[in-house]
Amino acid sequence: MKMNKNHKTVLVILNIIVSFLISSCSSPKEQVRIGNGTFTIEGKDIQLICGEMHYPRIPHEYWRDRLKRARAMGLNTVSAYVFWNFHERQPGEFDFSGQAD
């Protein structure tokens, strides 16, 4: 798939925003180490137990419920990726509202 200039710009902006959020949320005194199948955060071993949520396939009003159910199943991490064909149904026209929020 060939990316046009708009796609590249959106990806760069998203990368900058995510990088900023990650750096602003972490405290400089925290130490994170990875090894032996676990993350060690401030001396405590934490194993990530992850599931994935495909938000376009779940009605917006059920998102909170599905996240609560994931936590009740023992998940401590939820992965999601951006469905570009869901947000850009026409070239150059982006929608991040309603179900695509």
Backbone torsions as a table, in degrees:
resi	resn	phi	psi	omega
1	MET	NA	126.4	179.1
2	LYS	-87.6	132.1	-178.7
3	MET	-95.3	133.9	175.2
4	ASN	-87.9	177.9	-175.8
5	LYS	-61.4	-38.1	-179.9
6	ASN	-63.3	-42.2	178.0
7	HIS	-60.4	-45.7	-178.8
8	LYS	-62.7	-41.4	179.9
9	THR	-63.3	-45.1	179.4
10	VAL	-62.3	-43.1	179.5
11	LEU	-64.1	-40.6	178.5
12	VAL	-64.1	-44.8	179.9
13	ILE	-63.0	-45.1	178.0
14	LEU	-61.2	-40.6	178.6
15	ASN	-62.1	-43.0	178.9
16	ILE	-64.1	-44.9	-179.3
17	ILE	-62.8	-47.3	-179.9
18	VAL	-62.9	-42.8	178.4
19	SER	-60.8	-42.8	179.0
20	PHE	-63.5	-45.4	-179.6
21	LEU	-62.5	-42.1	179.4
22	ILE	-64.1	-45.2	-177.8
23	SER	-69.8	-33.3	-178.8
24	SER	-78.1	-23.6	-179.5
25	CYS	-84.5	-19.6	-177.1
26	SER	-93.2	140.0	178.6
27	SER	-87.9	138.4	-178.2
28	PRO	-63.9	-21.6	-179.2
29	LYS	-80.4	-17.6	179.2
30	GLU	-72.8	140.3	174.8
31	GLN	-120.4	129.5	178.5
32	VAL	-117.1	128.7	177.4
33	ARG	-127.5	148.2	-179.1
34	ILE	-119.9	131.2	176.7
35	GLY	173.0	155.5	177.9
36	ASN	54.7	35.2	177.1
37	GLY	76.3	10.4	179.8
38	THR	-136.9	160.7	167.5
39	PHE	-99.9	138.1	174.6
40	THR	-110.1	117.6	-179.5
41	ILE	-118.4	118.0	-178.0
42	GLU	49.7	42.6	175.3
43	GLY	84.7	-3.0	180.0
44	LYS	-107.2	128.8	177.1
45	ASP	-75.7	130.2	179.7
46	ILE	-130.7	122.7	176.1
47	GLN	-96.2	127.1	177.8
48	LEU	-78.2	124.7	176.6
49	ILE	-115.5	105.6	-165.0
50	CYS	-115.2	145.5	169.8
51	GLY	-128.1	173.9	-178.9
52	GLU	-125.9	140.6	179.0
53	MET	-119.4	123.0	176.9
54	HIS	-96.9	92.1	-172.0
55	TYR	-59.2	-29.8	177.9
56	PRO	-68.6	-19.0	-177.3
57	ARG	-93.4	-2.8	-179.1
58	ILE	-121.9	125.4	178.0
59	PRO	-55.4	139.9	-175.7
60	HIS	-50.2	-39.7	-176.6
61	GLU	-68.6	-12.1	178.2
62	TYR	-100.0	-3.8	-175.7
63	TRP	-57.4	-50.5	-177.7
64	ARG	-59.5	-43.6	178.8
65	ASP	-60.7	-44.3	-178.6
66	ARG	-65.8	-36.6	177.1
67	LEU	-67.7	-39.6	176.7
68	LYS	-63.5	-39.6	178.9
69	ARG	-66.3	-38.7	177.5
70	ALA	-61.2	-43.4	178.0
71	ARG	-64.1	-40.9	179.0
72	ALA	-63.7	-27.3	177.1
73	MET	-80.3	-3.4	178.2
74	GLY	101.3	3.7	178.3
75	LEU	-75.3	140.9	174.7
76	ASN	-117.9	3.8	179.8
77	THR	-145.4	138.8	174.7
78	VAL	-126.8	128.1	179.8
79	SER	-99.8	143.8	174.7
80	ALA	-148.1	145.3	175.7
81	TYR	-122.9	164.7	-175.8
82	VAL	-85.5	124.1	175.5
83	PHE	-89.5	93.0	-175.4
84	TRP	-61.3	-36.0	-179.8
85	ASN	-67.4	-18.9	177.0
86	PHE	-81.8	-34.9	-177.7
87	HIS	-90.9	-24.6	-179.2
88	GLU	-127.2	81.1	-177.6
89	ARG	-76.6	-26.6	173.9
90	GLN	-121.1	140.8	-179.1
91	PRO	-53.6	125.3	177.1
92	GLY	82.9	-3.0	179.4
93	GLU	-111.6	109.4	-175.2
94	PHE	-103.4	141.6	178.9
95	ASP	-130.7	116.5	176.5
96	PHE	-123.5	39.2	-178.6
97	SER	-119.0	164.3	176.5
98	GLY	55.0	-126.1	179.6
99	GLN	-61.7	-25.5	-179.2
100	ALA	-92.4	12.9	-178.6
101	ASP	-67.3	NA	NA
